[in-house]
Every structure is written in structure tokens, then in C-alpha cells.
Amino acid sequence: MAEAGQGRQIVRIGDTDLDGSKAVAYALARIKGIGVSTAVAICRNLGINPMVRLGELSEDMVRKLDWSIRNLHQVAPGWFVNRPKDPETGRNVHLIGADLILAARNDIEREKRILSWRGIRHNLGLKVRGQRTRTTGRLGPVAGVQRKRTAAGAGGGGGGGQG
């Protein structure tokens, strides 16, 4: 184990390696699906000071933190979770890490499959949330402005004169 007062350098919570030298609230925010506000709420629920270093927590407290993060939907109200009323189950769940990425990808695929407006926009590679598309969001290389060619290559344009 580490020296007295040193703590652990890396703590594994929610299938993510976290920096033990950071404050608990900011270290937990490195988990995808957990922000600083959520991390502070979890700490307050468990009675942990959010500004104490993560590596200084006991093994028991780390286990409690891990359980709280994985089961946040059981402790937090429905408006607090990141996936209220899940389309597949109808329950409030809070997803973290790879589960969150996979769920977002599956949601987009489902929208494409049912041919909703959002799904059609995703299929076409266009903006989905109502942004303007006249000038922004263009794909491909920039064409630039082409100059009109002069007749027989004579006259105005080469810049070869004395100046």
C-alpha cells in the first residue's frame, strides 16, 4: 500500500481509472455520464466531503461510491437521471461509460429505422436540432473562388508587368 497520508494514485470506479490525487467531485466527473453536479450530489448523499482527495478515501467508501454511481437511478429522483423513461424498459435509469455511448448509438439507429424526422436528418448527414444549414455544416473540400479565364491568355491578370 502507499505511505501514510499519501493515498492511492489510481482508483477504479465505474469501470474507469480515476486520478486519486484529485478531489472526489472532479475525479468522478471523469466518468462519462457523471458531471460535477452529479458527483457532488452523490458525495453529499454518502456524507463524503466532495473536496477531499479520492485516493484518501477508505476501500469501504470507494465501494459505496461505486455502488451509488452504478445504482444512481435507485437513489435519485426521476428528473436527475440521464435516461428517464427508457424506451425499451420504461424505467428511469442512469447510464455511465460504454453503456451510455451504446444507448445513444442505438437511439440514433432506432430513429433511422422508424424514419422519424431526426432519423432522416441523421441518414442525410445534416444538422438534426434545427440549426441553419445554408452556410454552415458543409462537407467536403473547400472549392474556393475561381477566376474567369481571359481570351487567349492575353491581358490583365498575370502580374508580369513592371510595377
Secondary structure as a PSIPRED ss2 file (coil, helix, strand):
# PSIPRED VFORMAT (PSIPRED V4.0)

   1 M C   1.000  0.000  0.000
   2 A C   1.000  0.000  0.000
   3 E C   1.000  0.000  0.000
   4 A C   1.000  0.000  0.000
   5 G C   1.000  0.000  0.000
   6 Q C   1.000  0.000  0.000
   7 G C   1.000  0.000  0.000
   8 R C   1.000  0.000  0.000
   9 Q C   1.000  0.000  0.000
  10 I E   0.000  0.000  1.000
  11 V E   0.000  0.000  1.000
  12 R E   0.000  0.000  1.000
  13 I E   0.000  0.000  1.000
  14 G C   1.000  0.000  0.000
  15 D C   1.000  0.000  0.000
  16 T E   0.000  0.000  1.000
  17 D E   0.000  0.000  1.000
  18 L E   0.000  0.000  1.000
  19 D E   0.000  0.000  1.000
  20 G C   1.000  0.000  0.000
  21 S C   1.000  0.000  0.000
  22 K C   1.000  0.000  0.000
  23 A E   0.000  0.000  1.000
  24 V H   0.000  1.000  0.000
  25 A H   0.000  1.000  0.000
  26 Y H   0.000  1.000  0.000
  27 A H   0.000  1.000  0.000
  28 L H   0.000  1.000  0.000
  29 A C   1.000  0.000  0.000
  30 R C   1.000  0.000  0.000
  31 I C   1.000  0.000  0.000
  32 K C   1.000  0.000  0.000
  33 G C   1.000  0.000  0.000
  34 I C   1.000  0.000  0.000
  35 G C   1.000  0.000  0.000
  36 V H   0.000  1.000  0.000
  37 S H   0.000  1.000  0.000
  38 T H   0.000  1.000  0.000
  39 A H   0.000  1.000  0.000
  40 V H   0.000  1.000  0.000
  41 A H   0.000  1.000  0.000
  42 I H   0.000  1.000  0.000
  43 C H   0.000  1.000  0.000
  44 R H   0.000  1.000  0.000
  45 N H   0.000  1.000  0.000
  46 L H   0.000  1.000  0.000
  47 G C   1.000  0.000  0.000
  48 I C   1.000  0.000  0.000
  49 N C   1.000  0.000  0.000
  50 P C   1.000  0.000  0.000
  51 M C   1.000  0.000  0.000
  52 V C   1.000  0.000  0.000
  53 R E   0.000  0.000  1.000
  54 L H   0.000  1.000  0.000
  55 G H   0.000  1.000  0.000
  56 E H   0.000  1.000  0.000
  57 L C   1.000  0.000  0.000
  58 S C   1.000  0.000  0.000
  59 E H   0.000  1.000  0.000
  60 D H   0.000  1.000  0.000
  61 M H   0.000  1.000  0.000
  62 V H   0.000  1.000  0.000
  63 R H   0.000  1.000  0.000
  64 K H   0.000  1.000  0.000
  65 L H   0.000  1.000  0.000
  66 D H   0.000  1.000  0.000
  67 W H   0.000  1.000  0.000
  68 S H   0.000  1.000  0.000
  69 I H   0.000  1.000  0.000
  70 R H   0.000  1.000  0.000
  71 N C   1.000  0.000  0.000
  72 L H   0.000  1.000  0.000
  73 H H   0.000  1.000  0.000
  74 Q H   0.000  1.000  0.000
  75 V H   0.000  1.000  0.000
  76 A C   1.000  0.000  0.000
  77 P C   1.000  0.000  0.000
  78 G H   0.000  1.000  0.000
  79 W H   0.000  1.000  0.000
  80 F H   0.000  1.000  0.000
  81 V C   1.000  0.000  0.000
  82 N C   1.000  0.000  0.000
  83 R E   0.000  0.000  1.000
  84 P C   1.000  0.000  0.000
  85 K C   1.000  0.000  0.000
  86 D C   1.000  0.000  0.000
  87 P C   1.000  0.000  0.000
  88 E C   1.000  0.000  0.000
  89 T C   1.000  0.000  0.000
  90 G C   1.000  0.000  0.000
  91 R C   1.000  0.000  0.000
  92 N C   1.000  0.000  0.000
  93 V E   0.000  0.000  1.000
  94 H C   1.000  0.000  0.000
  95 L C   1.000  0.000  0.000
  96 I C   1.000  0.000  0.000
  97 G C   1.000  0.000  0.000
  98 A H   0.000  1.000  0.000
  99 D H   0.000  1.000  0.000
 100 L H   0.000  1.000  0.000
 101 I H   0.000  1.000  0.000
 102 L H   0.000  1.000  0.000
 103 A H   0.000  1.000  0.000
 104 A H   0.000  1.000  0.000
 105 R H   0.000  1.000  0.000
 106 N H   0.000  1.000  0.000
 107 D H   0.000  1.000  0.000
 108 I H   0.000  1.000  0.000
 109 E H   0.000  1.000  0.000
 110 R H   0.000  1.000  0.000
 111 E H   0.000  1.000  0.000
 112 K H   0.000  1.000  0.000
 113 R H   0.000  1.000  0.000
 114 I H   0.000  1.000  0.000
 115 L C   1.000  0.000  0.000
 116 S C   1.000  0.000  0.000
 117 W H   0.000  1.000  0.000
 118 R H   0.000  1.000  0.000
 119 G H   0.000  1.000  0.000
 120 I H   0.000  1.000  0.000
 121 R H   0.000  1.000  0.000
 122 H H   0.000  1.000  0.000
 123 N H   0.000  1.000  0.000
 124 L H   0.000  1.000  0.000
 125 G C   1.000  0.000  0.000
 126 L C   1.000  0.000  0.000
 127 K C   1.000  0.000  0.000
 128 V C   1.000  0.000  0.000
 129 R C   1.000  0.000  0.000
 130 G C   1.000  0.000  0.000
 131 Q C   1.000  0.000  0.000
 132 R C   1.000  0.000  0.000
 133 T C   1.000  0.000  0.000
 134 R C   1.000  0.000  0.000
 135 T C   1.000  0.000  0.000
 136 T C   1.000  0.000  0.000
 137 G C   1.000  0.000  0.000
 138 R C   1.000  0.000  0.000
 139 L C   1.000  0.000  0.000
 140 G C   1.000  0.000  0.000
 141 P C   1.000  0.000  0.000
 142 V C   1.000  0.000  0.000
 143 A C   1.000  0.000  0.000
 144 G C   1.000  0.000  0.000
 145 V C   1.000  0.000  0.000
 146 Q C   1.000  0.000  0.000
 147 R C   1.000  0.000  0.000
 148 K C   1.000  0.000  0.000
 149 R C   1.000  0.000  0.000
 150 T C   1.000  0.000  0.000
 151 A H   0.000  1.000  0.000
 152 A H   0.000  1.000  0.000
 153 G H   0.000  1.000  0.000
 154 A C   1.000  0.000  0.000
 155 G C   1.000  0.000  0.000
 156 G C   1.000  0.000  0.000
 157 G C   1.000  0.000  0.000
 158 G C   1.000  0.000  0.000
 159 G C   1.000  0.000  0.000
 160 G C   1.000  0.000  0.000
 161 G C   1.000  0.000  0.000
 162 Q C   1.000  0.000  0.000
 163 G C   1.000  0.000  0.000
